[in-house]
Amino acid sequence: MLLIKRFFWYLLNGKRSWREQDGVIYFTVTSDDTTGEEWIIRLEKKGYRVSNYAKSILRSDGFKPTKGVVTEIAVLKGILFSDSD
């Protein structure tokens, strides 16, 4: 699953900014007021392909930039699932 949010990663003085617990990786991100169109430009400039569907979401009226909002993200590793899931 591709998650695109309006967040900017802040590095914490070279310290690891994520933790792993029970096979789940957790980290926090802080929003930086990036608009949907700015995300498209930022991602494509870094060489990522942004699908038309993702662009439609980023350009929608529902996509609202925020600034200073801290969100915790959880990434589930593929090893937590079996092929029958």
Rosetta silent file (secondary structure, phi, psi, omega in degrees, C-alpha in Angstrom):
SEQUENCE: MLLIKRFFWYLLNGKRSWREQDGVIYFTVTSDDTTGEEWIIRLEKKGYRVSNYAKSILRSDGFKPTKGVVTEIAVLKGILFSDSD
SCORE:     score description
SCORE:     0.000 S_00000001
   1 L     0.000  133.381  178.069    0.000    0.000    0.000 S_00000001
   2 L   -99.397  121.873  178.175    1.330    3.411   -0.921 S_00000001
   3 L  -108.934  123.520  176.466    0.602    6.102    1.610 S_00000001
   4 L  -117.339  119.025  178.973    1.108    9.673    0.558 S_00000001
   5 L  -128.941  166.968 -177.882    0.740   12.259    3.281 S_00000001
   6 L   -94.070   69.776 -175.927    1.838   15.839    3.616 S_00000001
   7 E  -128.474  153.420  176.723    4.715   15.242    5.997 S_00000001
   8 E  -120.982  132.899  179.793    8.387   16.135    6.239 S_00000001
   9 L   -80.101  131.251  174.516   10.898   13.867    7.945 S_00000001
  10 L  -109.951  126.937  176.827   13.012   15.465   10.614 S_00000001
  11 L   -86.289  139.074 -175.127   16.295   13.774   11.512 S_00000001
  12 E  -102.020   77.124  175.057   17.116   13.849   15.174 S_00000001
  13 L    50.363   40.967  177.435   20.847   14.675   15.362 S_00000001
  14 L    78.026   -2.876  178.041   21.854   11.392   13.749 S_00000001
  15 E   -80.173  151.624  177.662   19.912    9.330   16.276 S_00000001
  16 L   -62.479  127.063 -176.262   17.599    6.619   15.026 S_00000001
  17 L  -102.729   19.484  177.726   14.195    8.217   14.610 S_00000001
  18 E  -138.814  163.385  176.676   12.234    4.959   14.472 S_00000001
  19 E  -137.345  154.357  176.749   11.612    1.966   16.699 S_00000001
  20 E  -119.186  132.044  179.841   10.610   -1.622   16.073 S_00000001
  21 E  -141.475  123.060  178.837    8.256   -3.479   18.362 S_00000001
  22 L    53.733   38.234  177.135    6.781   -6.954   17.729 S_00000001
  23 L    80.692    4.560  178.956    7.763   -6.773   14.051 S_00000001
  24 E  -110.581  132.657  178.446    6.101   -3.381   13.502 S_00000001
  25 E   -95.788  130.125 -179.496    8.199   -0.313   12.675 S_00000001
  26 E  -119.559  139.396  171.964    7.016    2.952   14.236 S_00000001
  27 E  -154.269  160.868  178.497    8.140    6.489   13.465 S_00000001
  28 E  -112.536  150.192  176.248    6.725    9.975   13.709 S_00000001
  29 E  -130.820  154.350  179.154    6.522   12.636   11.034 S_00000001
  30 E  -122.875  128.364 -178.007    5.714   16.339   11.278 S_00000001
  31 E   -66.756  149.863 -176.284    3.738   18.133    8.586 S_00000001
  32 E  -128.112   22.393  175.456    5.454   21.029    6.811 S_00000001
  33 L    70.762   22.384  178.580    2.595   22.815    4.977 S_00000001
  34 L   -76.433  129.922  178.104    3.367   21.149    1.622 S_00000001
  35 L   -78.094  167.402  177.052    0.456   21.331   -0.830 S_00000001
  36 H   -59.568  -44.686  179.309   -0.618   18.386   -2.959 S_00000001
  37 H   -63.407  -38.868  176.780    0.878   19.936   -6.090 S_00000001
  38 H   -64.918  -35.304  176.195    4.144   20.576   -4.241 S_00000001
  39 H   -63.868  -42.866  179.300    4.202   16.885   -3.182 S_00000001
  40 H   -58.839  -48.955 -179.918    3.826   15.801   -6.794 S_00000001
  41 H   -62.065  -45.612 -179.099    6.718   18.025   -7.855 S_00000001
  42 H   -60.182  -47.076 -177.497    8.879   16.958   -4.872 S_00000001
  43 H   -67.946  -43.409 -179.958    8.310   13.240   -5.453 S_00000001
  44 H   -66.981  -34.969  177.984    8.815   13.359   -9.233 S_00000001
  45 H   -63.379  -31.297  178.720   11.987   15.448   -8.801 S_00000001
  46 L   -85.006    1.551  176.286   13.354   12.644   -6.597 S_00000001
  47 L    94.882    4.436  178.012   12.588   10.108   -9.329 S_00000001
  48 L   -82.310  143.540  175.278    9.384    8.611   -7.931 S_00000001
  49 L   -92.146  121.270  179.807    6.522    7.837  -10.302 S_00000001
  50 L  -101.728  117.336 -176.392    3.298    9.336   -8.974 S_00000001
  51 L   -65.835  160.839  176.745    0.270    7.545  -10.419 S_00000001
  52 H   -60.676  -36.367  178.219   -2.669    9.427  -11.894 S_00000001
  53 H   -63.722  -46.498  178.790   -4.801    8.162   -9.013 S_00000001
  54 H   -62.036  -40.982  178.105   -2.351    9.528   -6.426 S_00000001
  55 H   -61.735  -39.110 -179.912   -2.218   12.835   -8.302 S_00000001
  56 H   -64.675  -35.725  177.427   -6.009   13.061   -8.274 S_00000001
  57 H   -69.458  -45.387 -178.944   -5.998   12.634   -4.483 S_00000001
  58 H   -65.376  -26.789  179.848   -3.201   15.172   -4.002 S_00000001
  59 L   -94.527   -1.498 -176.199   -5.045   17.670   -6.208 S_00000001
  60 L   -74.978  160.132  177.085   -8.455   17.106   -4.630 S_00000001
  61 L   -65.287  -21.492 -179.059  -10.266   19.634   -2.449 S_00000001
  62 L   -77.757  -14.029  179.869  -10.009   17.130    0.408 S_00000001
  63 L   -87.413  109.751 -176.686   -6.207   17.351    0.550 S_00000001
  64 L  -116.662  120.269  176.093   -5.404   20.108    3.032 S_00000001
  65 L   -64.492  145.321  174.725   -1.816   21.043    3.938 S_00000001
  66 L  -129.846  163.768  178.525   -1.065   21.297    7.644 S_00000001
  67 E  -134.334  128.290  176.236    1.944   22.581    9.517 S_00000001
  68 E    82.355    7.993  178.382    3.383   21.226   12.728 S_00000001
  69 E   -84.601  123.369 -179.308    1.015   18.255   13.050 S_00000001
  70 E   -96.984  128.605 -179.382    2.862   15.218   14.465 S_00000001
  71 E  -129.270  136.121  174.752    1.607   11.791   13.363 S_00000001
  72 E   -92.197  129.649 -179.807    2.867    8.343   14.360 S_00000001
  73 E  -107.726  138.993  174.753    3.135    5.913   11.437 S_00000001
  74 E  -117.885  126.881  179.095    3.161    2.115   11.813 S_00000001
  75 E  -109.953  119.834  179.372    4.651   -0.019    9.023 S_00000001
  76 E   -89.747  123.654  179.645    3.641   -3.675    9.016 S_00000001
  77 L   -71.680  148.407  179.416    6.347   -5.960    7.665 S_00000001
  78 H   -61.200  -26.335 -179.179    5.394   -8.496    5.025 S_00000001
  79 H   -69.584  -10.555  177.802    6.641  -11.325    7.253 S_00000001
  80 H   -79.465   -7.120 -176.205    3.672  -10.678    9.541 S_00000001
  81 L  -121.536  151.242  174.019    1.340  -12.041    6.846 S_00000001
  82 L  -102.216  165.735  179.781    1.016  -15.404    5.138 S_00000001
  83 L   -62.558  -19.825 -178.917    0.259  -15.936    1.448 S_00000001
  84 L   -87.897   -4.444  179.167   -3.270  -16.986    2.412 S_00000001
  85 L   -74.417    0.000    0.000   -4.083  -13.609    4.079 S_00000001
